[in-house]
């Protein structure tokens, strides 16, 4: 068992002890459901691991890790409603299994439960953690709104897109690591460096998510393949194709994304355009660039070389997930 699996197993045990179904059942059962249907537990693992790598007491990081994981899953419940997504991690989404009202209310409860996880910390640490959490939570909402706005805009730039995925996905991964550093009582400069490491790794992770949405395997990916295409999402794949393709391909792609039709034919045709313009290779290269940017930050950290190798190994393994 590798180090990530060890942390994950310990965290899941802690999650199971803390999250129980109680009355009213229809509020808390969906909460437990979304928290139990899998996922890599990447963010809470990084919170705990970062704390320990900076010589902190890992046991003290579990509540913050739980808060991060509950918040992350809260965003998934509401995102799935907004995206009309039927599948999450290979299972029915909460609103699909119950209904939209249940998804909204249970998601709201999860947000409050996430805040409660930080109540166990002493005042100084609590204030620092809440400052990071509040900033991050608002940025995640901003990122989600940008994502929604992009669906009806035809002038989205790649720069804007990178900002959107940074806010929607990357900042939470970065915050998870910074919280671990805060609990370990590192100085602000060091905490900010580990945040930047997580931020760049998170961008690489989301670009890979875009890639897998089109070129992954549904069973391994845990979500419907081609969902971004069906929803006309202005992903990096789409935007880069518009940037590099010829006039004919551009016209075809724009027409596909004007269409509200949701069928396999649309997925196949758009995927073919991506392949024709070598988008898989371009995206893979972009993922590598952001990954390397993250790894370069490790040189600036005041932890041992062995611990730096551990962090790099985690990042490399993350980027190898079925791509």
C-alpha positions in Angstrom: 0.0 0.0 0.0 1.5 3.4 -1.0 1.4 6.5 1.2 -1.7 8.0 -0.5 -3.7 4.8 0.0 -2.6 4.7 3.7 -3.8 8.3 4.3 -7.0 7.6 2.3 -7.8 4.6 4.4 -7.3 6.4 7.6 -9.3 9.4 6.5 -12.2 7.3 5.3 -12.3 5.5 8.6 -12.5 8.9 10.3 -15.2 10.1 7.9 -17.3 7.1 8.6 -17.1 7.7 12.3 -18.1 11.3 12.0 -20.8 11.2 9.3 -23.9 9.3 10.3 -27.5 9.3 9.0 -29.8 10.9 11.4 -33.2 12.6 11.4 -34.6 13.8 9.1 -33.5 10.9 7.0 -34.2 12.6 3.7 -31.8 15.4 4.6 -28.8 13.3 5.9 -29.1 10.1 3.8 -28.1 12.0 0.6 -25.2 13.5 2.5 -23.9 10.1 3.5 -24.6 8.8 0.0 -22.4 11.3 -1.9 -19.7 11.0 0.7 -19.7 7.2 0.5 -19.7 6.6 -3.3 -16.0 6.8 -3.7 -13.6 9.4 -5.1 -9.9 9.7 -4.7 -10.2 11.7 -1.4 -7.3 13.7 -2.9 -8.0 17.0 -1.1 -8.3 15.6 2.5 -5.3 13.3 1.9 -3.3 16.4 0.9 -4.4 18.3 4.0 -3.2 15.5 6.3 -0.1 14.7 4.3 1.0 18.3 4.1 0.6 18.7 7.9 2.8 15.7 8.5 5.4 16.7 5.9 5.8 20.0 7.7 6.3 18.0 11.0 2.9 18.8 12.3 0.6 16.3 14.2 -1.4 14.6 11.4 -4.2 13.8 13.8 -4.9 17.5 14.2 -5.5 17.8 10.5 -8.4 15.3 10.2 -11.1 17.8 11.1 -9.9 20.3 8.5 -9.5 17.5 6.0 -13.1 16.5 6.6 -14.3 20.0 6.2 -12.5 20.2 2.8 -14.0 16.9 1.7 -17.6 17.8 2.7 -17.3 21.1 1.0 -15.9 19.6 -2.2 -18.8 17.1 -2.3 -21.3 19.8 -1.6 -20.1 21.6 -4.8 -20.4 18.3 -6.7 -24.0 17.9 -5.6 -25.0 21.4 -6.8 -22.8 21.3 -9.9 -24.5 18.0 -11.0 -27.9 19.7 -10.7 -26.7 22.7 -12.8 -25.1 20.4 -15.4 -28.1 18.0 -15.5 -25.5 15.2 -14.9 -27.0 11.7 -14.4 -23.8 10.0 -13.2 -21.1 10.8 -10.6 -18.3 8.3 -9.8 -20.2 5.6 -11.7 -23.3 6.0 -9.6 -26.6 8.0 -9.8 -26.2 11.7 -8.9 -28.0 12.8 -5.7 -30.7 14.8 -7.6 -31.2 11.8 -10.0 -31.5 9.3 -7.1 -33.8 11.6 -5.0 -34.9 14.8 -6.6 -33.6 18.4 -7.3 -35.1 19.8 -4.1 -33.4 17.2 -2.0 -30.1 17.8 -3.8 -30.3 21.6 -3.1 -31.2 21.2 0.6 -28.8 18.4 1.4 -26.1 20.3 -0.4 -26.9 23.4 1.8 -26.6 21.2 4.9 -23.2 19.9 3.7 -21.9 23.5 3.5 -22.8 24.1 7.1 -21.4 20.7 8.2 -18.1 21.7 6.5 -17.9 24.9 8.6 -18.6 22.9 11.8 -15.5 20.8 11.1 -13.3 23.8 11.9 -14.8 24.4 15.4 -12.3 22.1 17.1 -9.3 24.4 16.4 -7.9 26.9 18.9 -8.7 30.5 18.1 -5.5 31.5 16.2 -5.5 28.5 13.9 -9.3 28.6 13.5 -9.1 32.2 12.3 -6.3 31.4 9.8 -8.2 28.3 8.5 -11.5 30.2 8.1 -9.8 33.0 6.2 -8.4 30.5 3.7 -11.7 28.5 3.6 -13.9 31.6 3.1 -11.7 33.0 0.3 -11.6 29.6 -1.4 -15.4 28.9 -1.1 -16.2 32.3 -2.7 -13.7 31.7 -5.5 -15.2 28.3 -6.2 -18.6 30.0 -6.6 -17.1 32.6 -8.9 -15.5 29.8 -10.9 -18.8 28.0 -11.2 -20.5 31.2 -12.4 -17.9 31.8 -15.0 -18.4 28.2 -16.2 -22.1 28.9 -16.6 -21.5 32.3 -18.3 -19.2 30.6 -20.8 -22.0 28.4 -22.0 -23.7 31.4 -23.7 -20.6 33.3 -24.7 -18.8 32.9 -28.0 -15.8 35.0 -27.2 -14.2 33.1 -24.3 -10.4 33.1 -24.3 -8.0 30.5 -23.1 -6.8 32.9 -20.5 -10.3 33.3 -19.2 -10.8 29.6 -19.2 -7.7 29.0 -17.1 -8.9 31.5 -14.6 -12.3 29.7 -14.5 -10.8 26.3 -13.8 -8.3 27.8 -11.3 -11.2 29.2 -9.3 -13.6 26.3 -9.8 -11.2 23.4 -9.1 -7.6 24.4 -8.4 -8.0 26.8 -5.5 -9.6 24.1 -3.3 -6.8 21.7 -3.8 -4.3 24.4 -3.0 -6.3 25.5 0.0 -6.4 21.9 1.3 -2.6 21.9 1.3 -2.2 25.3 2.8 -4.6 24.3 5.7 -2.3 21.4 6.4 0.6 23.7 6.6 -1.3 26.2 8.8 -2.1 23.4 11.3 1.6 22.4 11.3 2.3 26.1 12.3 4.6 26.9 9.4 5.3 30.5 8.5 3.1 32.4 6.0 5.8 32.3 3.2 6.1 28.6 3.4 2.3 28.1 3.5 2.0 30.3 0.4 4.5 28.2 -1.5 2.7 25.0 -0.8 -0.5 26.8 -1.9 1.2 27.7 -5.2 2.3 24.1 -5.6 -1.3 22.9 -5.1 -2.7 25.6 -7.4 -0.6 24.5 -10.4 -1.1 20.9 -9.7 -4.9 21.6 -9.6 -4.8 23.3 -13.0 -3.0 20.3 -14.4 -5.6 18.0 -12.8 -8.6 19.9 -14.2 -7.0 20.0 -17.7 -6.7 16.3 -17.4 -10.3 16.1 -16.3 -11.3 17.9 -19.6 -9.2 15.4 -21.5 -10.7 12.4 -19.8 -14.3 13.8 -20.3 -13.8 13.3 -24.1 -11.0 10.7 -24.4 -11.4 8.7 -21.2 -13.2 5.5 -20.3 -16.6 5.9 -18.7 -16.1 3.1 -16.2 -12.7 4.3 -15.1 -13.6 8.0 -15.3 -16.8 7.5 -13.3 -18.7 10.1 -15.4 -20.5 10.1 -18.7 -18.0 10.5 -21.6 -18.7 13.4 -23.8 -20.7 15.3 -21.2 -18.8 18.5 -21.8 -19.5 18.3 -25.5 -23.2 17.6 -25.0 -23.5 20.6 -22.6 -21.6 22.8 -25.1 -18.9 23.6 -22.5 -16.1 25.9 -23.6 -13.3 23.6 -22.4 -9.6 24.0 -23.2 -10.1 21.3 -25.9 -12.8 23.4 -27.6 -11.1 26.7 -27.3 -7.7 25.4 -28.5 -9.4 23.8 -31.5 -10.9 27.1 -32.5 -7.5 28.7 -32.2 -5.6 26.2 -34.4 -8.1 24.8 -36.8 -8.9 26.0 -40.4 -12.0 27.9 -41.4 -14.1 24.9 -42.3 -13.4 23.0 -39.1 -14.1 26.2 -37.1 -17.5 26.6 -38.8 -18.4 23.0 -38.1 -17.4 23.2 -34.5 -19.3 26.4 -33.9 -22.4 24.9 -35.5 -22.1 21.8 -33.2 -21.9 24.1 -30.1 -24.9 26.1 -31.2 -26.9 22.9 -31.2 -28.9 21.8 -28.2 -29.0 18.2 -29.5 -27.6 15.7 -27.1 -26.7 12.5 -28.9 -23.7 10.2 -29.5 -23.4 11.5 -33.1 -22.5 15.0 -31.8 -19.9 13.5 -29.4 -18.3 11.5 -32.2 -18.2 14.4 -34.7 -16.7 16.9 -32.2 -14.2 14.3 -30.9 -13.2 13.7 -34.5 -12.5 17.4 -35.0 -10.4 17.4 -31.8 -8.3 14.5 -33.0 -7.9 16.0 -36.5 -6.4 19.1 -35.0 -4.1 17.2 -32.6 -5.8 18.5 -29.5 -5.0 15.4 -27.4 -1.3 16.0 -27.9 -1.7 19.7 -27.2 -3.6 19.2 -24.0 -1.2 16.5 -22.8 1.6 19.0 -23.3 -0.3 21.7 -21.4 -0.9 19.3 -18.5 2.8 18.5 -18.3 3.7 22.2 -18.3 1.5 23.0 -15.3 2.7 19.8 -13.5 6.4 20.9 -14.0 5.6 24.4 -12.7 4.3 22.8 -9.5 7.3 20.5 -9.2 9.7 23.5 -9.6 8.1 25.1 -6.5 9.2 22.1 -4.4 12.8 23.3 -4.7 11.9 26.4 -2.7 10.3 24.5 0.2 12.3 24.1 3.5 11.4 20.4 3.9 13.8 17.5 3.3 14.6 16.2 -0.1 12.9 12.9 0.8 9.7 14.8 1.6 9.9 16.7 -1.7 10.2 13.5 -3.5 7.1 12.2 -1.7 5.1 15.3 -2.9 6.4 14.9 -6.4 5.5 11.2 -6.5 2.0 12.1 -5.4 1.7 14.6 -8.2 3.1 12.3 -10.8 0.8 9.5 -9.8 -2.2 11.9 -9.9 -1.3 13.0 -13.4 -1.0 9.4 -14.6 -4.6 8.5 -13.8 -5.8 6.6 -17.0 -4.5 9.3 -19.4 
